[in-house]
């Protein structure tokens, strides 16, 4: 099929449930995979924003993604708040030592000045280089953490799970704090020349917390961040890992522009509920298909997405991060198979 739209036009049309020449494509989280393709480590990417930006260009062009993340160090606020962070060769930095033990230790934390944080400044420099490279033609977005997941980083996820039932006062205090921290963070992101911002809340996964816990401790705080993003004139895109089929109605009340969904969510069910209110993104299996599969399996999943969505109001992408080491010939199959 000969393209009739630019990548950005195609992506925006999908968000607005308009006709497209073919489904737009994006990682949605391609950056760490692309760094692996370019043999660049996470630590090197932070120390050298120019190399970090350069690492994205060829893989993105090879795959011809219509949208791409230009800022991907999504957990950097945890380090800014004092958590001990480990930097692997590939993959997101890992929080090794949380900083909150109780209300007293929480009260000692201050809302940081992100403009002075080395990781944040590096990410912004990288983003601006990619905006200069791709901003006229492709849909660009930043990726950042949600308040509930950030609370898990500063407290420890296992302790956070217990706190949901046994220490609700601490939970509320932590979430009010992380929401305040992230409000200023997201406000800054809306000043960048990007089109959308991803809010990632993997700790709110259906594999970890019930719908009731989600509605109490995740939903209202994500909603605050969604409102900040929309007030800043950007699209709000939400990603929650795992099976979230039981909380799709709650997500409608959060009112994102796009919901990025994992493999376990059935698009037909989501689309019938969302109508034209929320576009969808995903959900090609990133392990069994993109990492270990075949081109025929990738194409089959693309056809399933097309069948269940009708090709409208949908962006074709992975169910979560593209795993480092996923073969380029499989990832680049997406657009070739459908276009």
N, C-alpha and C positions, 0 to 999 in steps of 0.2 A: 504494500500500500504506500503510495506516494504521500509524504507528509503535507498537510494543508495548514498546519498551525505551528507556531514556535513552541518550544518546550514550556515556556512560562504561560503562554496562552492556553495550552492543553491542560496544564496543572490547575490553573485558575478556573477553567471551564468545568473541570471535574468537581472541584470544591463547590461550585455554584450549581451543580446538577444540570449542566448544559451539555449539548452534544459535543463530542470530540471526534477527531479523525481516527484516533485509537487511544486506548487507555494509557495515561501517563505512567511513568515508572520512577521509582526511587528506592533507596536502600531498604528501609528509610535510614538505617544507621550504617553507613558504608565506610566511615572514616578510618576506623581501626583496621578493618579488612584491607582497605586501600593502602594504608601504611605498611602492612605486611607485604603486599604486592610490590611495594617500592623499597622493601628492606630497611625501613626506618623504625627505630624503637620508640616507645612512648616517651622515655626520658629525652631522647634526641629531639623529638617533636616539640617538647616544651621549651627546650633550650634554644631551638632554632626555628622560629615561626616561618621563615622562608622555606626551609626544607619541609616543614609540615604542610604548607600549602602546596608545594610542588608535588608532594607524594600523592595528592588527590587527583591531579590533572589528567594524567594518562589513564588510570583505571576508570575515572568518570567518563572520559571521552570514549574509551573502548566499549563501555557498557551503554553509552549514550543516555545516561539517566536524565530525566526531565527535571528532577528535583534532587538536591543534595544538601547534607548538613555541612555547614561551614564552620561550626563551633561545636565541639564534641566532648570536651572535658567536663562532662555533666555533673560530676561529683566534687568539683573543685571547692564549693562552699564548705565541705566537711574539713578540708585541710586548712582553710582560712579560719575556721573556728577552733583550730588547735588539735584536731585528730592526727594521730600518727598514720602516715600514708606510705604504702609500699607501691613502687612503680615496676610492674612486670615488663618483660620485653615487648609483649603484645597484650592487648586487653585493657579494660578500664583500670585506673589506679584503685587500689584496695585499701579500705580503712582497716588498720590493724589494731588501733587502740582508741576506743571512744573516750569522751571527756565528761560525760554526765553520769554521776552516781546517784544523785538525789536532788531535791529542790535547791539545796544550798549551793551545790556545784553549778547547777544551771543558772542560778542568779548571778554568778560571777562572770558569765559569758556576756560579751558585748556584741552589738551588731557591727560587723567589720566594715572597713573601708576597702571595698573590692578594688578600687583604683590603685591601691598599693600592693595588691597581691600578685606575685610573680606569675603564677599559673594563669590567673585571669588575664593579666596584661598580655601574656603570650598568646592566649586563645583569641583575644580581640585582634591582635596583629595578624594572626593567621586568617581569621574571618575576613578582615578587610582586604587582604590579598586575594582571597577567593572571590569576594564580592566584585573586585575589580576585574577578575578573570571571567566570571560567569554571570554577573548580575544583570546584564542586559537581556540574556537569552533564557536563563533557567530559573526555576523557583528555588529560592534559597531559604534555609532555616537554621536556627540554633537549637541545641538540645540541652536541657537543664533538668535539675532534680525537683521533685515535688516535696511539699512540707512533710508528709508522713514518712517518706523514704529518707529524707534528711534527718528526721528525728531518730530513725533507726541507725543511722550512721553515727550520730553523736552519743547515742545511748547504748548501741549494740542491739541487733535485731532480735536475738533470743530474749533479752530483757524487755525489749519493747513489746513483744508478744505477751509476756506475762503482765506487763503494766496495763495493757488494754482491759484486763479483768481485775487486777489487784491493786493498781495504783493510778486511778483515773485522774487524781489531782495533778500528778506529775505529767501524765499524758497531755492534759489540756495545757499545762504551762509550757511543755516542750513544743507543742504544736503552735501555740500562739507566738512563741519565740521564733521557731523556724519559718513561720509564715511572714513575720516581720522582717526577718533576715532576707528572705527570698523576694519580698515585695520590692525592695530597693534593687536587688539583683536583676529581676525581670524588667523593672522600669528602665534600667540601663540597656538591657538587650533590645528593648523596643526602639531605642534611638539608633540602632544599627540599620543599615540599608538592606534588610532582609525582608522576606515576605511573610514568614511564619515562625512560631516558636513551639518546639516540642516540650511538653511537660511529661517527664517520665516518673512513674510511681510503681516500680516493680514490687516493692514491699507490700503494696495493697493488692497483690495478686490473689485470685480466688484459690490458689494453692496454699496460701498462707493465712488469709483472714476471711471471716464470714462476711456475708452481705451486711449484717448488723454492725459489725466492727467497721467495715468500710464506710457505711453511712454516718457513723458517729465520728470517726477519727481521720478519715481521708477526704470524703466528699466535700464538706464545707470549706476545707482549706484549699483544695484544688480549685474550687469555685472562685475563691478570692483571687488566685493567680490567673485564672482564665479571664476574669474581669479586668485585671491589670493589663494583660496582653491586648485585649480588645480595645480598651481605652487608649492604648498606645498605637492603635491602628494596624495591628498585625493579626494574622490568623492564629487561633489557639488550637494546637493539635495535642491530643492526649494519648499516651501509650501506657497500658497496664498489662503486665505479663500474665500468662496463664489463662485459665478458663474464667471469664467474667460474664458468662451468659446470664447469671442470676442477678446481675446489677446493671444491666443495660438501661433499665428505666431510670435508675439513679444517675447514670451518666448523662442521660438526656437532660436532667435537671441541672447538671453542671454546665451544659450548653457549649461544648467545644464546637469548633468548625469542622474538625476531622477527628475520628477515632481510629487509631492504629491498633489492630487486633491481632492476637496470637492465633496459632494454629487451631486451638480448641474451640474457637467461636465460629459458629455457622453464619456465613454471610447472609443467607436467605432470611434467617430469623432477624438478624440485625437490621437489614435493609427494610424489612416489612415494618419494623418498629420505628426506625428513624425517618422513613419517608424522605422528604427533601430537606429535613432539618439539619442532619449531620451527614457529611460524606464519610466514606470508609477508606481504609488503607491496609494493605496486606494481601493475603496471609500465607504466602508460600513457605513451606516448611524449611527452616534454615539449616536443620541438621540432616534429616533423612533425605531431603531433596537437593538442597543447594550445596551441602558439604559432601554427602556420600552418594548422591543420586546420579541420574543420567539426564541427558538433554530431553529425552522422551518423557521422563517423569516431570521435568520442569514444564514442558509444554502442556502436559495433561493438567497440571495444577492451574496454569494460566487459563485454559479452557474452562475449568471448573469455576474460577473466579468470574470469568465472562458470563457464564451461564447463570450464576447465582445473583450477579449484580446487574445484568443487562448491559454492562459496559458503561453505565452512566453513574455519576456520583461516586466513582471508585478510582483509587490510585493503586496500581499494581506494585507490590513490594514484598519484602520478607516479613515473616511473622515477628521477628525481633532483629537483633544485630546479625549482620552477615558475619559468620564465624571466620576468624583468620585462617587462611589455608583453603578456603572454599575456592574451587577451580574457576578461573576467569571464564572458561568456556561455558560453564553453567550459569554464572551470574549474567554474562552478556547474552544469554539465550533469551532473556525476558522480552526485550523489544523485538529482536529478530523473529521470535516465534509468533508474535502478534501483529507486528507491522507488516 
